[in-house]
Structure formats: structure tokens, C-alpha cells
Amino acid sequence: MSQNRDAKIEKMKARLDEWNADLDRWEAKVAQAKAEGRREYVERVETLRWSWEDLKQKLADAQKAGAGAWEQLLEGFEEAWRNLKKAFEKARSELD
């Protein structure tokens, strides 16, 4: 595995860990939310959690891939990454 690939994977893992902490915090907040607003929060946090789990699995798959497959997986992964990043930024502004 190249150093560039290793560094990129480690950076992505660290970011996923940060997002996981956000999700944990939001899930705790949802548990305390008032009944009328809770459903919206629950749905948003659940959707983010599923997307986070999917991206985490894609990273694991990319990490296991050979050099040729890495490039192909990386392209799709980076698009999913950008989409999840935008979703987290929006959720952070609304849920924090």
C-alpha cells in the first residue's frame, strides 16, 4: 500500500470517528427532545447513522482492495464522502 493511500485512509478514518462522535451526541439529544420534535430528529439522525455505516464499510472495502481496484473504489467513495460531509454540516447547523 502506498504512503499516500495509507495517509488518505487514516485521514478518512479519523473524520469518520469525528462524525461518529457527532452522531452519538445527537442521538443523546434526540432521546431528550420534546415529543413533538423528536420524530424529525430521530429520522435525521437515523439516516445519518445509516449513511455513516455505509461509508465506513466502503472505506473498509477500499482499504482491502488492490492497487487497480483502489482507484475505481476511490472515485465512488469520494462522491459518497462529499455527500455525507454536506449532510453532516447541515445537521450540525440544525442539531447542535
C-alpha positions as CSV (number, residue, x, y, z in Angstrom):
1,M,0.0,0.0,0.0
2,S,1.4,3.4,-0.9
3,Q,2.1,6.0,1.8
4,N,-0.3,8.4,0.0
5,R,-3.1,5.7,0.1
6,D,-2.3,4.9,3.8
7,A,-2.4,8.6,4.7
8,K,-5.7,9.2,2.9
9,I,-7.3,6.1,4.6
10,E,-6.1,7.3,8.1
11,K,-7.4,10.8,7.5
12,M,-10.8,9.4,6.4
13,K,-10.9,7.1,9.4
14,A,-10.3,10.0,11.8
15,R,-13.1,12.0,10.1
16,L,-15.4,9.1,10.4
17,D,-14.6,8.9,14.1
18,E,-15.4,12.6,14.5
19,W,-18.7,12.1,12.7
20,N,-19.5,9.1,14.9
21,A,-19.0,11.3,18.0
22,D,-21.4,13.8,16.5
23,L,-23.9,11.0,15.9
24,D,-23.6,9.8,19.5
25,R,-24.2,13.3,20.8
26,W,-27.2,13.9,18.5
27,E,-28.7,10.5,19.5
28,A,-28.4,11.5,23.1
29,K,-30.1,14.8,22.3
30,V,-32.9,13.1,20.4
31,A,-33.6,11.0,23.4
32,Q,-34.2,14.2,25.4
33,A,-36.1,16.1,22.7
34,K,-39.7,17.0,23.2
35,A,-42.2,14.6,21.8
36,E,-43.4,16.9,19.0
37,G,-40.0,17.5,17.6
38,R,-38.4,14.1,18.4
39,R,-39.6,12.3,15.3
40,E,-37.9,14.7,12.9
41,Y,-34.6,14.4,14.9
42,V,-34.9,10.6,15.1
43,E,-35.3,10.3,11.4
44,R,-32.5,12.7,10.5
45,V,-30.1,11.0,12.9
46,E,-31.0,7.5,11.8
47,T,-30.5,8.5,8.2
48,L,-27.1,9.9,9.0
49,R,-26.2,6.8,11.0
50,W,-27.1,4.5,8.1
51,S,-25.1,6.7,5.7
52,W,-22.2,6.7,8.1
53,E,-22.2,2.9,8.4
54,D,-22.4,2.5,4.6
55,L,-19.4,4.9,4.1
56,K,-17.5,3.1,6.8
57,Q,-18.0,-0.2,5.0
58,K,-17.0,1.4,1.7
59,L,-13.8,2.6,3.3
60,A,-13.1,-0.9,4.6
61,D,-13.7,-2.3,1.2
62,A,-11.4,0.3,-0.4
63,Q,-8.7,-0.4,2.1
64,K,-8.7,-4.1,1.3
65,A,-8.7,-3.5,-2.5
66,G,-5.7,-4.0,-4.7
67,A,-4.0,-1.0,-6.3
68,G,-6.1,-1.2,-9.5
69,A,-9.4,-1.6,-7.7
70,W,-8.4,1.1,-5.2
71,E,-8.7,3.8,-7.9
72,Q,-12.1,2.6,-9.0
73,L,-13.4,2.4,-5.5
74,L,-11.9,5.7,-4.5
75,E,-13.9,7.6,-7.2
76,G,-17.3,6.3,-5.9
77,F,-16.2,6.6,-2.3
78,E,-15.2,10.2,-2.7
79,E,-18.6,11.1,-4.1
80,A,-20.3,9.4,-1.2
81,W,-17.9,11.2,1.2
82,R,-18.8,14.6,-0.2
83,N,-22.5,13.9,0.1
84,L,-22.2,12.7,3.7
85,K,-20.0,15.6,4.6
86,K,-22.7,18.1,3.3
87,A,-25.4,16.2,5.3
88,F,-23.3,16.4,8.5
89,E,-22.6,20.1,8.0
90,K,-26.3,20.7,7.6
91,A,-27.2,18.6,10.6
92,R,-24.6,20.2,12.7
93,S,-26.1,23.6,12.0
94,E,-29.6,22.4,12.8
95,L,-29.0,19.9,15.7
96,D,-26.1,21.5,17.6
